[in-house]
């Protein structure tokens, strides 16, 4: 990283605009920043740090210090700004303004001017045009760290060495020096690693305890299942195994318990089998006696049924006789019933004749009644014909009146259609005159609404691009941080990588030694070149994504500006209101096509009514002529009179028809009655009946006869079934005393119940014993498996516990140093070695720094104590005993050594510019010359070193300088001499 040019205005004590060209000192490599105390020398360094990081060199002030960069001597309208051009993997320019209060442009009072930043990059090394990378504070901060490769803390420890800070670091005790080194080297990872190892150690111990508890629980379960005298010893042995005792005795005892419970189960199983055989034998006897008792009872029931059947036989004989008489009566009774029905029909016909006026006692003359009916029907036909003429005349009259009314209505509709046609033509003419202007206004309003919607969409796209750019920058920051962390780890692990290629007797590529007593070991998280390459690729991808997203944001911004120029930034509500007004104006005119269609429809309607009128007039004339022609046929009768005449004729004809029917019905009934009486006399002549009453008394309904027949058939079938069952050999040979058979069966069942009870008890005991033996085997297996799991957990967790105790300075750690301190010791040793390379020439070989293993207090951790070896006295000195000048160049050497190591840790960043702030006033001329000689050695490779001091003697040694001086008004100015 190399500074090219610094420009600023309104910063610190500098009210005006100033420029410093660092490239002018590239040849000499050394320049002086001098001036009286408080004139503003440190402000120039603060301006450099502020331009890059937004803060000042003193890290304790942070961003607050950056906000105080505004000059008190600057005018109220003057802008405060810093601009820095630097080179780091390309040429960049950054311009930053601090936050300050300025007067309001309108009214009184002040307003806060927020801080701002812009970061540019040259499009090519030889190009004059700058490309804007970022104009956001957060985004620019990420870009600067990515480009330079140093955070602000690393920058102020490597590029700007602040005044007096490393003298305090030199003289600090272990506990004050420790956090500084932790922050510089980022060893928080090892702190977290130690905490994680301790957490896993506790978890491992908890797992071991849990598996031990599982073993003891399994042993308790085994003891409860076995239930033997020595079962409780299982729990004691399991507890001993859980605390570390070998499990051999526990395994032997569990095997004994399984053998004992298995033998008991086998013996009880044999006893249960014998008891079951006895129970089955007794059950066989019970089944034989049960069958004999069942046959004896069946024989008794069949004999009883036979006796009952024989006792009911006389009653069945009487039912047979009743059935025979009923069958004979069934043939005579229907004829008697038919004669009775014929008599009833004749009586009904006589009553009907009397009702219509026919004398039933005199002979009926059917022909006379038939002639009366013919005459009545002729009168009815004549009345109906006259009524039809009256009805036709009335219909013609109504048709004539309706036709005349229809002609009047059509003439009125024709007049209305003519008026509507004229109005439609006028509306169409008005539309054609006003429509073009309204349509143009509507098109313009729609275009404005479209532009407003497109503008809103473009603004949303711009916001989306901003969000994606922010996310891409965050991703870039993460990728850069991961790459930086992996590179630091790879550098710290390089010793193990080099050691992997060494063999006995082979010279070391670093020190050249052929002996390798303590080779570095590869750690579990060894960073491979592939991992580092992947991280670099991820950073490149993140950078490409940032570039792509930034380009998309620029395109979206252009679209927003273009649409705003066309009026798209107008209010959406106002644009929509104008559109609605244009639509309403056009809608008020109506549709041209609809108005034209309405005019055509009105003309067609008028023509339709004209056609209808020409059709209706002839029809109305015809209806009138028909009315006149039918008026004579009506004979002057009204429709009501004609209908009364028809109804009277119909009544006379109906009376004649009913009289003729009554005469015919009486004649037919008399004939039927004579036939029925002859049939009934013939039926009574059959055997067994002397009168009709005898036949009706013997008669039985068909359903009852069927029941009697079924009873007789069922009785015969029952007799056959009983006799057949009694004839079976088993029933015939059965005992005639079922009570004795039942008593023998009861005795056998009691014996069977006792045998079954004994078998059930034996079987239950055998089952319990077998289940206990199986449970004992299962629980024994669980105990042995728990032993195996406990042993596996112990073997698995032991290395973790050992490493965790080692990292946390536990009982396994013999060096009494935890892992984070060990890492800091190794880094601290590298810093001391680099510092001694500078301290030797500065002190003419007198002083050398060395790390001490001792503690600086009872509560301090060992390993970070620092001593100064004095070759003159041969003693190690406390740094606090050094003089002011000695403290300066010793701390300067320590600072330069730390800068070298931090630079290497940051990935080999090329530091082209270096500032050393004050401290030379405490040196004598000889020591100052040696220090300057060492600093001159830093110029190798093109590095430019700037010394900040007010010591006059340095002006004679360093010709190139920036001279800062005060002005009468209290402000400062500067002059560059190159």
TIROTOR-9981 format. One line per 8 residues: number of its first residue (from 1); their letters; for each residue x, y, z of C-alpha. Coordinates in steps of 0.1 Angstrom, whole numbers, plus 5000, padded with zeros to 4 digits. Example, Ala and Ser with C-alpha at 12.3 -4.5 7.8 and 13.67 -1.06 7.14 Angstrom:
2
1 = AS = 5123:4955:5078; 5137:4989:5071
END
This chain:
978
1 = XXXXXXXX = 5000:5000:5000; 5016:5033:4989; 5003:5069:4994; 5005:5092:4963; 4988:5125:4972; 4969:5140:5001; 4946:5171:4998; 4924:5186:5025
9 = XXXXXXXX = 4906:5218:5034; 4889:5230:5066; 4905:5202:5087; 4919:5206:5123; 4939:5239:5125; 4941:5241:5087; 4914:5265:5074; 4926:5267:5038
17 = XXXXXXXX = 4933:5241:5011; 4966:5222:5011; 4982:5194:4991; 5010:5170:4999; 5026:5149:4971; 5042:5118:4987; 5054:5105:4953; 5079:5134:4952
25 = XXXXXXXX = 5099:5117:4980; 5101:5083:4963; 5137:5088:4953; 5151:5097:4987; 5127:5075:5006; 5127:5097:5038; 5109:5129:5046; 5103:5150:5078
33 = XXXXXXXX = 5070:5163:5090; 5081:5191:5113; 5067:5221:5131; 5061:5234:5166; 5041:5214:5191; 5004:5217:5186; 5007:5233:5151; 4990:5203:5134
41 = XXXXXXXX = 5016:5177:5125; 4995:5148:5139; 4964:5163:5121; 4980:5153:5087; 4983:5117:5099; 4947:5119:5112; 4936:5132:5078; 4951:5101:5061
49 = XXXXXXXX = 4935:5077:5085; 4902:5097:5083; 4902:5096:5045; 4906:5058:5045; 4886:5047:5076; 4865:5076:5087; 4883:5078:5121; 4916:5092:5135
57 = XXXXXXXX = 4949:5075:5143; 4941:5073:5180; 4918:5042:5181; 4904:5053:5215; 4885:5082:5198; 4870:5060:5171; 4843:5076:5149; 4839:5104:5174
65 = XXXXXXXX = 4874:5116:5165; 4864:5116:5128; 4834:5138:5135; 4857:5163:5152; 4879:5168:5121; 4860:5201:5112; 4883:5231:5115; 4872:5258:5139
73 = XXXXXXXX = 4889:5284:5116; 4869:5274:5085; 4842:5298:5073; 4806:5290:5079; 4799:5282:5042; 4833:5265:5036; 4833:5227:5031; 4856:5205:5051
81 = XXXXXXXX = 4870:5176:5031; 4899:5152:5028; 4910:5136:4995; 4937:5108:4993; 4951:5091:4962; 4968:5057:4971; 4980:5026:4953; 4971:4991:4964
89 = XXXXXXXX = 4965:4965:4936; 4954:4995:4915; 4952:5032:4919; 4923:5046:4940; 4910:5080:4952; 4888:5085:4982; 4872:5118:4992; 4855:5121:5026
97 = XXXXXXXX = 4838:5149:5046; 4832:5149:5083; 4800:5155:5101; 4796:5191:5113; 4771:5219:5120; 4766:5246:5093; 4742:5276:5091; 4708:5271:5075
105 = XXXXXXXX = 4705:5285:5040; 4671:5299:5050; 4663:5313:5084; 4684:5313:5115; 4701:5284:5134; 4722:5255:5122; 4717:5222:5105; 4738:5190:5107
113 = XXXXXXXX = 4758:5183:5076; 4762:5145:5076; 4794:5128:5067; 4799:5116:5032; 4824:5095:5012; 4832:5087:4976; 4856:5061:4964; 4870:5060:4928
121 = XXXXXXXX = 4893:5036:4909; 4912:5043:4878; 4899:5023:4848; 4935:5015:4839; 4970:5024:4851; 4976:5049:4824; 4940:5062:4822; 4930:5097:4834
129 = XXXXXXXX = 4893:5088:4840; 4881:5077:4874; 4854:5051:4879; 4831:5057:4909; 4830:5025:4930; 4809:5036:4960; 4792:5066:4975; 4780:5050:5007
137 = XXXXXXXX = 4798:5050:5040; 4793:5013:5049; 4800:5002:5014; 4832:5023:5011; 4845:5009:5044; 4842:4974:5032; 4859:4983:4999; 4889:5000:5016
145 = XXXXXXXX = 4896:4971:5039; 4894:4947:5010; 4917:4968:4987; 4943:4977:5013; 4941:4943:5032; 4944:4961:5066; 4918:4971:5092; 4922:5005:5108
153 = XXXXXXXX = 4939:4990:5139; 4964:4971:5117; 4970:5003:5096; 4978:5024:5127; 5002:4997:5139; 5020:4992:5106; 5017:5024:5085; 5012:5050:5113
161 = XXXXXXXX = 5031:5043:5145; 5013:5066:5170; 5031:5088:5195; 5040:5071:5228; 5017:5041:5224; 5044:5014:5221; 5064:5028:5250; 5034:5019:5271
169 = XXXXXXXX = 5033:4985:5254; 5070:4979:5262; 5065:4987:5299; 5031:4970:5303; 5028:4940:5325; 5016:4906:5313; 4979:4911:5318; 4979:4945:5300
177 = XXXXXXXX = 5001:4932:5272; 4980:4901:5267; 4948:4918:5253; 4969:4940:5230; 4985:4909:5214; 4952:4891:5213; 4936:4920:5194; 4966:4923:5170
185 = XXXXXXXX = 4969:4886:5162; 4932:4877:5165; 4938:4848:5189; 4902:4850:5200; 4898:4819:5179; 4920:4799:5203; 4901:4813:5233; 4869:4801:5217
193 = XXXXXXXX = 4886:4768:5209; 4896:4763:5245; 4861:4771:5257; 4846:4747:5231; 4870:4719:5242; 4861:4725:5278; 4824:4724:5269; 4829:4691:5251
201 = XXXXXXXX = 4850:4678:5280; 4821:4684:5303; 4797:4668:5279; 4820:4638:5276; 4822:4635:5314; 4784:4638:5315; 4781:4611:5288; 4804:4588:5308
209 = XXXXXXXX = 4783:4594:5340; 4751:4588:5320; 4763:4555:5306; 4775:4545:5341; 4741:4553:5355; 4725:4532:5326; 4747:4503:5337; 4736:4506:5374
217 = XXXXXXXX = 4700:4509:5363; 4703:4478:5342; 4719:4459:5371; 4690:4470:5394; 4665:4457:5368; 4684:4424:5367; 4685:4420:5405; 4647:4427:5406
225 = XXXXXXXX = 4639:4401:5380; 4662:4373:5393; 4650:4375:5429; 4677:4352:5442; 4697:4355:5474; 4728:4369:5458; 4710:4392:5433; 4719:4423:5452
233 = XXXXXXXX = 4756:4418:5445; 4749:4426:5408; 4741:4463:5417; 4773:4465:5439; 4795:4452:5411; 4778:4474:5385; 4785:4505:5406; 4821:4494:5409
241 = XXXXXXXX = 4824:4490:5371; 4808:4524:5366; 4837:4539:5387; 4864:4520:5366; 4866:4484:5379; 4869:4457:5352; 4836:4440:5344; 4848:4403:5345
249 = XXXXXXXX = 4832:4395:5380; 4800:4412:5370; 4797:4391:5338; 4804:4359:5358; 4776:4367:5383; 4751:4375:5356; 4758:4342:5339; 4752:4323:5372
257 = XXXXXXXX = 4719:4341:5377; 4708:4331:5341; 4717:4294:5347; 4699:4292:5380; 4666:4308:5368; 4668:4286:5336; 4671:4254:5357; 4641:4264:5378
265 = XXXXXXXX = 4620:4271:5348; 4629:4238:5332; 4618:4218:5363; 4585:4235:5367; 4578:4230:5330; 4581:4192:5333; 4558:4192:5364; 4532:4212:5344
273 = XXXXXXXX = 4533:4187:5315; 4527:4157:5339; 4497:4176:5355; 4483:4184:5321; 4484:4147:5311; 4463:4137:5342; 4438:4165:5335; 4433:4153:5299
281 = XXXXXXXX = 4426:4117:5311; 4399:4128:5336; 4383:4150:5309; 4380:4120:5286; 4359:4101:5312; 4337:4132:5317; 4329:4133:5280; 4319:4095:5280
289 = XXXXXXXX = 4296:4099:5310; 4281:4131:5296; 4271:4113:5264; 4254:4085:5284; 4235:4110:5305; 4224:4128:5273; 4211:4096:5257; 4191:4086:5289
297 = XXXXXXXX = 4175:4120:5290; 4167:4119:5252; 4149:4085:5256; 4128:4098:5285; 4117:4129:5265; 4108:4107:5234; 4087:4082:5255; 4068:4111:5271
305 = XXXXXXXX = 4060:4127:5237; 4046:4093:5224; 4022:4090:5254; 4010:4126:5248; 4003:4119:5211; 3983:4088:5219; 3962:4107:5244; 3953:4134:5218
313 = XXXXXXXX = 3942:4110:5190; 3903:4111:5198; 3903:4149:5194; 3921:4146:5160; 3894:4121:5148; 3867:4148:5154; 3887:4173:5135; 3888:4149:5105
321 = XXXXXXXX = 3849:4147:5105; 3846:4185:5106; 3869:4188:5077; 3849:4164:5055; 3816:4183:5062; 3832:4216:5054; 3845:4204:5021; 3808:4193:5011
329 = XXXXXXXX = 3794:4227:5022; 3821:4245:5002; 3803:4231:4970; 3767:4242:4980; 3772:4276:4997; 3785:4295:4965; 3752:4287:4946; 3731:4300:4976
337 = XXXXXXXX = 3752:4332:4978; 3748:4338:4940; 3709:4336:4943; 3710:4361:4972; 3731:4385:4952; 3706:4383:4922; 3677:4391:4946; 3696:4421:4960
345 = XXXXXXXX = 3703:4434:4924; 3666:4432:4915; 3656:4451:4946; 3682:4478:4938; 3670:4481:4901; 3633:4486:4913; 3644:4514:4937; 3664:4531:4909
353 = XXXXXXXX = 3633:4530:4885; 3611:4546:4912; 3636:4574:4915; 3633:4583:4878; 3596:4581:4877; 3590:4545:4864; 3562:4525:4880; 3577:4492:4890
361 = XXXXXXXX = 3543:4475:4895; 3531:4480:4859; 3547:4462:4829; 3576:4482:4815; 3574:4492:4778; 3611:4496:4768; 3602:4508:4732; 3582:4538:4745
369 = XXXXXXXX = 3611:4549:4767; 3635:4545:4738; 3613:4568:4715; 3612:4595:4742; 3650:4595:4744; 3653:4599:4705; 3630:4629:4705; 3649:4646:4734
377 = XXXXXXXX = 3682:4642:4717; 3668:4658:4684; 3657:4688:4704; 3691:4691:4721; 3709:4691:4687; 3687:4720:4674; 3694:4740:4705; 3732:4735:4702
385 = XXXXXXXX = 3732:4746:4665; 3714:4779:4673; 3739:4785:4703; 3768:4780:4679; 3756:4808:4656; 3752:4832:4685; 3788:4824:4697; 3803:4829:4663
393 = XXXXXXXX = 3786:4863:4660; 3799:4874:4695; 3834:4863:4685; 3833:4883:4652; 3821:4914:4671; 3850:4911:4696; 3875:4906:4668; 3862:4937:4650
401 = XXXXXXXX = 3866:4958:4681; 3902:4944:4688; 3913:4951:4652; 3901:4987:4654; 3920:4992:4687; 3952:4976:4673; 3952:5000:4644; 3950:5030:4668
409 = XXXXXXXX = 3979:5017:4689; 4001:5010:4658; 3995:5045:4645; 4005:5060:4679; 4037:5038:4680; 4046:5050:4645; 4044:5086:4656; 4067:5079:4687
417 = XXXXXXXX = 4093:5060:4665; 4095:5089:4641; 4103:5113:4671; 4130:5089:4685; 4147:5086:4651; 4150:5124:4649; 4165:5126:4684; 4191:5098:4677
425 = XXXXXXXX = 4203:5116:4646; 4208:5148:4665; 4229:5130:4693; 4251:5113:4667; 4258:5146:4651; 4269:5161:4684; 4292:5131:4692; 4310:5134:4659
433 = XXXXXXXX = 4317:5171:4666; 4331:5166:4702; 4346:5131:4702; 4381:5138:4687; 4391:5162:4714; 4380:5140:4743; 4398:5109:4728; 4430:5129:4725
441 = XXXXXXXX = 4428:5141:4762; 4421:5104:4772; 4452:5092:4753; 4474:5118:4769; 4461:5110:4804; 4466:5072:4799; 4502:5079:4787; 4509:5099:4819
449 = XXXXXXXX = 4495:5071:4841; 4517:5046:4823; 4548:5067:4828; 4540:5071:4865; 4535:5033:4869; 4568:5027:4850; 4585:5053:4872; 4573:5036:4904
457 = XXXXXXXX = 4585:5002:4890; 4618:5017:4881; 4622:5032:4916; 4613:4998:4931; 4639:4981:4909; 4665:5008:4920; 4657:5000:4956; 4660:4963:4949
465 = XXXXXXXX = 4694:4969:4933; 4704:4989:4963; 4694:4961:4987; 4711:4935:4966; 4743:4957:4964; 4742:4960:5002; 4738:4922:5005; 4766:4917:4979
473 = XXXXXXXX = 4789:4940:4998; 4781:4922:5031; 4789:4889:5013; 4821:4904:5000; 4830:4915:5035; 4824:4879:5048; 4843:4863:5019; 4872:4888:5025
481 = XXXXXXXX = 4872:4881:5062; 4872:4843:5056; 4900:4846:5031; 4920:4868:5055; 4914:4843:5084; 4924:4813:5062; 4955:4831:5050; 4965:4840:5086
489 = XXXXXXXX = 4960:4804:5097; 4980:4791:5067; 5009:4814:5075; 5007:4803:5112; 5006:4767:5101; 5034:4770:5075; 5059:4756:5100; 5040:4723:5101
497 = XXXXXXXX = 5038:4722:5063; 5075:4728:5059; 5082:4702:5086; 5062:4676:5067; 5089:4676:5040; 5119:4674:5063; 5138:4642:5069; 5167:4634:5093
505 = XXXXXXXX = 5199:4650:5081; 5181:4672:5055; 5188:4710:5059; 5159:4732:5070; 5149:4756:5042; 5144:4783:5069; 5174:4780:5093; 5196:4756:5074
513 = XXXXXXXX = 5200:4732:5103; 5202:4695:5097; 5188:4687:5131; 5151:4689:5138; 5145:4683:5175; 5110:4697:5176; 5091:4694:5143; 5059:4714:5141
521 = XXXXXXXX = 5028:4691:5139; 4999:4697:5116; 4968:4707:5134; 4933:4692:5129; 4923:4724:5111; 4953:4726:5088; 4945:4750:5060; 4953:4734:5026
529 = XXXXXXXX = 4962:4754:4994; 4929:4742:4979; 4910:4757:5008; 4928:4790:5004; 4923:4789:4967; 4886:4783:4972; 4884:4813:4996; 4902:4835:4971
537 = XXXXXXXX = 4878:4823:4944; 4849:4831:4967; 4863:4866:4972; 4866:4870:4934; 4831:4858:4929; 4818:4882:4956; 4837:4910:4940; 4822:4902:4905
545 = XXXXXXXX = 4788:4901:4921; 4794:4935:4936; 4804:4949:4902; 4774:4933:4885; 4750:4945:4911; 4765:4980:4910; 4761:4981:4872; 4725:4970:4876
553 = XXXXXXXX = 4720:4998:4901; 4734:5023:4877; 4711:5011:4849; 4681:5014:4873; 4691:5049:4883; 4693:5059:4846; 4658:5045:4840; 4645:5064:4870
561 = XXXXXXXX = 4660:5097:4857; 4648:5091:4822; 4612:5084:4833; 4613:5114:4857; 4623:5136:4828; 4592:5124:4809; 4569:5133:4837; 4568:5099:4855
569 = XXXXXXXX = 4576:5114:4889; 4542:5131:4890; 4518:5121:4918; 4501:5088:4909; 4468:5101:4925; 4469:5133:4904; 4476:5113:4872; 4448:5089:4880
577 = XXXXXXXX = 4424:5118:4887; 4431:5134:4853; 4426:5100:4836; 4392:5095:4854; 4381:5130:4843; 4391:5123:4807; 4372:5090:4808; 4341:5107:4824
585 = XXXXXXXX = 4341:5134:4797; 4343:5108:4769; 4317:5086:4786; 4293:5116:4789; 4294:5118:4751; 4285:5082:4747; 4299:5057:4722; 4299:5068:4685
593 = XXXXXXXX = 4291:5032:4674; 4263:5030:4700; 4248:5063:4689; 4250:5053:4652; 4234:5019:4661; 4207:5037:4681; 4199:5060:4651; 4197:5030:4627
601 = XXXXXXXX = 4176:5011:4653; 4151:5040:4656; 4147:5042:4618; 4142:5005:4616; 4116:5007:4644; 4096:5034:4625; 4097:5013:4593; 4086:4983:4613
609 = XXXXXXXX = 4055:5001:4626; 4047:5014:4591; 4048:4978:4578; 4026:4966:4607; 4000:4993:4600; 3998:4984:4564; 3992:4948:4574; 3966:4955:4602
617 = XXXXXXXX = 3942:4978:4582; 3931:4950:4557; 3926:4926:4586; 3904:4951:4605; 3882:4956:4574; 3878:4918:4570; 3868:4914:4607; 3841:4941:4603
625 = XXXXXXXX = 3827:4924:4572; 3825:4890:4590; 3806:4906:4620; 3780:4920:4597; 3775:4886:4579; 3770:4866:4612; 3747:4891:4628; 3716:4876:4610
633 = XXXXXXXX = 3724:4840:4621; 3722:4850:4658; 3685:4856:4654; 3685:4884:4680; 3694:4860:4708; 3720:4867:4733; 3747:4842:4742; 3731:4836:4777
641 = XXXXXXXX = 3697:4829:4762; 3712:4804:4737; 3731:4787:4765; 3699:4784:4787; 3680:4767:4758; 3709:4742:4754; 3710:4734:4791; 3672:4727:4792
649 = XXXXXXXX = 3674:4704:4762; 3703:4685:4778; 3682:4680:4810; 3652:4665:4792; 3675:4642:4772; 3693:4630:4804; 3659:4622:4821; 3648:4601:4791
657 = XXXXXXXX = 3681:4582:4791; 3680:4574:4828; 3644:4560:4826; 3653:4538:4796; 3684:4525:4816; 3662:4517:4847; 3637:4497:4827; 3665:4477:4811
665 = XXXXXXXX = 3682:4470:4845; 3650:4456:4861; 3645:4432:4831; 3681:4419:4834; 3679:4415:4872; 3647:4394:4870; 3663:4370:4846; 3694:4366:4868
673 = XXXXXXXX = 3673:4359:4899; 3655:4331:4882; 3687:4314:4871; 3703:4317:4906; 3674:4301:4924; 3674:4271:4901; 3712:4265:4909; 3707:4268:4946
681 = XXXXXXXX = 3679:4241:4947; 3702:4218:4927; 3731:4222:4953; 3709:4214:4983; 3701:4180:4970; 3737:4167:4979; 3740:4142:5009; 3741:4157:5044
689 = XXXXXXXX = 3721:4189:5040; 3684:4193:5042; 3682:4231:5042; 3703:4261:5032; 3709:4268:5070; 3725:4233:5074; 3749:4239:5046; 3758:4274:5058
697 = XXXXXXXX = 3764:4260:5094; 3788:4233:5082; 3807:4258:5060; 3842:4267:5072; 3865:4294:5057; 3892:4281:5033; 3920:4293:5056; 3906:4274:5086
705 = XXXXXXXX = 3903:4243:5065; 3940:4246:5056; 3949:4249:5093; 3930:4217:5101; 3947:4198:5073; 3982:4211:5085; 3975:4200:5121; 3966:4165:5110
713 = XXXXXXXX = 3997:4162:5087; 4019:4175:5115; 4005:4150:5140; 4012:4121:5116; 4048:4134:5110; 4055:4137:5148; 4044:4102:5154; 4067:4089:5127
721 = XXXXXXXX = 4097:4110:5140; 4093:4098:5177; 4090:4062:5167; 4120:4065:5144; 4142:4081:5172; 4131:4055:5198; 4142:4027:5173; 4178:4040:5171
729 = XXXXXXXX = 4203:4015:5187; 4219:4041:5211; 4186:4054:5224; 4171:4019:5227; 4202:4007:5247; 4202:4038:5269; 4195:4036:5306; 4159:4041:5317
737 = XXXXXXXX = 4171:4060:5348; 4186:4094:5337; 4189:4106:5373; 4216:4079:5381; 4235:4088:5349; 4235:4125:5359; 4249:4116:5393; 4278:4097:5379
745 = XXXXXXXX = 4285:4126:5355; 4286:4151:5384; 4312:4130:5403; 4334:4128:5372; 4331:4166:5365; 4342:4174:5400; 4373:4152:5396; 4380:4169:5363
753 = XXXXXXXX = 4377:4204:5378; 4403:4194:5405; 4427:4181:5379; 4423:4212:5358; 4429:4235:5387; 4461:4216:5396; 4472:4218:5359; 4465:4256:5357
761 = XXXXXXXX = 4485:4262:5389; 4515:4242:5376; 4513:4258:5342; 4512:4293:5357; 4542:4285:5379; 4561:4272:5349; 4551:4303:5328; 4563:4327:5356
769 = XXXXXXXX = 4596:4308:5359; 4601:4308:5321; 4593:4345:5319; 4617:4352:5348; 4644:4332:5331; 4639:4351:5298; 4638:4384:5316; 4669:4375:5334
777 = XXXXXXXX = 4687:4367:5301; 4674:4400:5286; 4685:4420:5316; 4718:4402:5317; 4723:4410:5281; 4714:4447:5288; 4740:4448:5316; 4767:4434:5294
785 = XXXXXXXX = 4758:4457:5265; 4758:4487:5290; 4793:4476:5300; 4804:4476:5264; 4789:4510:5257; 4805:4525:5288; 4838:4511:5278; 4834:4525:5242
793 = XXXXXXXX = 4825:4560:5256; 4855:4560:5279; 4878:4551:5251; 4862:4577:5228; 4861:4605:5253; 4895:4600:5270; 4915:4617:5242; 4890:4647:5241
801 = XXXXXXXX = 4893:4650:5279; 4930:4649:5277; 4932:4676:5250; 4907:4698:5267; 4926:4696:5300; 4958:4703:5281; 4943:4734:5263; 4928:4747:5295
809 = XXXXXXXX = 4960:4742:5316; 4945:4713:5335; 4961:4684:5352; 4973:4670:5318; 4992:4702:5311; 5028:4700:5324; 5039:4734:5311; 5013:4754:5331
817 = XXXXXXXX = 5003:4774:5300; 4969:4773:5284; 4964:4771:5246; 4956:4809:5239; 4987:4819:5259; 5008:4793:5241; 4998:4808:5207; 5005:4843:5220
825 = XXXXXXXX = 5039:4832:5233; 5048:4819:5198; 5036:4851:5181; 5053:4872:5208; 5086:4854:5202; 5083:4862:5164; 5077:4899:5173; 5108:4899:5197
833 = XXXXXXXX = 5130:4883:5170; 5119:4909:5144; 5124:4937:5169; 5159:4925:5179; 5169:4927:5142; 5162:4965:5145; 5172:4970:5181; 5208:4957:5177
841 = XXXXXXXX = 5218:4984:5152; 5199:5011:5171; 5217:5002:5204; 5250:4993:5189; 5244:4957:5201; 5239:4967:5237; 5202:4958:5241; 5182:4927:5231
849 = XXXXXXXX = 5146:4918:5240; 5138:4884:5254; 5107:4867:5267; 5106:4855:5303; 5088:4824:5316; 5083:4840:5350; 5052:4855:5364; 5049:4892:5372
857 = XXXXXXXX = 5024:4887:5400; 5006:4859:5418; 4975:4863:5396; 4993:4868:5363; 4997:4841:5338; 5032:4832:5327; 5048:4834:5293; 5043:4871:5282
865 = XXXXXXXX = 5068:4888:5305; 5094:4909:5287; 5130:4916:5297; 5157:4937:5282; 5191:4920:5281; 5219:4946:5287; 5252:4933:5273; 5271:4959:5293
873 = XXXXXXXX = 5260:4946:5327; 5251:4911:5315; 5218:4913:5334; 5182:4912:5323; 5165:4945:5330; 5129:4954:5336; 5118:4977:5306; 5105:5002:5331
881 = XXXXXXXX = 5142:5009:5342; 5151:5022:5307; 5157:5059:5302; 5134:5081:5280; 5156:5078:5249; 5163:5041:5255; 5125:5035:5259; 5119:5053:5226
889 = XXXXXXXX = 5142:5034:5204; 5135:5001:5222; 5098:5006:5218; 5103:5018:5182; 5122:4985:5174; 5094:4966:5191; 5068:4985:5171; 5086:4979:5138
897 = XXXXXXXX = 5090:4942:5147; 5053:4940:5154; 5045:4958:5122; 5066:4933:5102; 5047:4903:5118; 5013:4920:5114; 5021:4927:5078; 5030:4890:5073
905 = XXXXXXXX = 4998:4880:5091; 4978:4903:5068; 4989:4883:5038; 5022:4900:5029; 5007:4935:5023; 5034:4958:5007; 5037:4988:5030; 5051:5015:5007
913 = XXXXXXXX = 5046:5044:5031; 5054:5045:5069; 5050:5073:5095; 5067:5075:5129; 5050:5100:5152; 5074:5119:5176; 5099:5105:5202; 5132:5117:5186
921 = XXXXXXXX = 5136:5145:5210; 5147:5121:5238; 5177:5108:5217; 5212:5121:5216; 5228:5127:5183; 5247:5094:5181; 5216:5073:5189; 5195:5094:5166
929 = XXXXXXXX = 5219:5087:5137; 5218:5050:5144; 5179:5051:5145; 5178:5071:5113; 5202:5046:5097; 5179:5018:5106; 5149:5037:5093; 5168:5044:5061
937 = XXXXXXXX = 5170:5006:5057; 5132:5005:5055; 5134:5024:5022; 5145:4992:5005; 5120:4982:4979; 5108:5018:4974; 5093:5024:5009; 5088:5060:5019
945 = XXXXXXXX = 5093:5068:5056; 5079:5100:5072; 5092:5111:5106; 5069:5134:5126; 5090:5155:5150; 5097:5191:5161; 5134:5184:5167; 5155:5210:5148
953 = XXXXXXXX = 5185:5188:5144; 5165:5165:5122; 5161:5193:5096; 5199:5191:5090; 5197:5153:5084; 5165:5152:5063; 5162:5178:5035; 5127:5167:5022
961 = XXXXXXXX = 5100:5178:5046; 5066:5192:5052; 5069:5223:5074; 5038:5232:5095; 5036:5267:5110; 5011:5288:5128; 4994:5319:5114; 4985:5351:5134
969 = XXXXXXXX = 4949:5341:5136; 4957:5308:5154; 4952:5286:5123; 4980:5267:5106; 4995:5263:5072; 5021:5241:5056; 5049:5241:5031; 5062:5211:5011
977 = XX = 5099:5209:5003; 5108:5181:4980
END
